[in-house]
Amino acid sequence: MPIIAGPCSIESEETTLEVARFLADTAESLGLALVFKASFDKANRSALDSYRGPGLEEGLRILAAVRTATGLPLLTDVHTPEQCDAAAEVCDVLQVPAFLCRQTDLVLAAAATGRPVNIKKGQFMAPDDMARAVDKARSTGNERISVTERGASFGYNNLVVDMRSFAMMQRHGIRVIYDVTHSLQLPGGGRQTGGQRQFAEPLARAAVAAGADGLYVEVHPEPAKALSDSSTQLAPERAAKLLAELVTLRKALTGANA
């Protein structure tokens, strides 16, 4: 079962390496294929003065240091077509953020690098509509495209995960990752996005049972002090315990290796 995990944003080289080393050890002990993720820029923030990250150049330098220290493959977000080639030189997977999943030029540029592309499903998108976004990416000849389910807007300041969405997207031949932590968000509603971290475990179990192909989870040494997504990221030990439980659940459901 593939796992995408890491801190929401790159806050410092020290913190990023701390999380990466922990996740590398966890992946090895559980036999997981883990891709380390961290964002050099969080362009979609609630307030103008919210922390965004170190930027493209410094962020890619820190991600390269993660690879050297851990050997983990890397994933990061890209926000403009111009960022794609530079990010692809360092990272193994490029990610299109949820609010940009319909941006044709960005999707095409990311896919044209030849790197696997993970498209976050917009909170405003129906599952079947993501087939068109994937078709755009595949038009470049790149077949290594996945979609991440992170919930749909339900009224104001709330997200709900429709467990039917995994099967609905999979019938289009799309591999679907479940985003454990972003789907816990309560978007907007103040100067920063809120969240309900207490529901991480039941939603993750439900997604695995519903047939999610993999998992996406954000991890921070001290979630309450995180500079972004402080209400939804998981502490390392909690994340490791959850992943171990989900591996066991996946094996019980499939009768095979996770």
Disulfide bonds with the S-S distance in Angstrom:
none
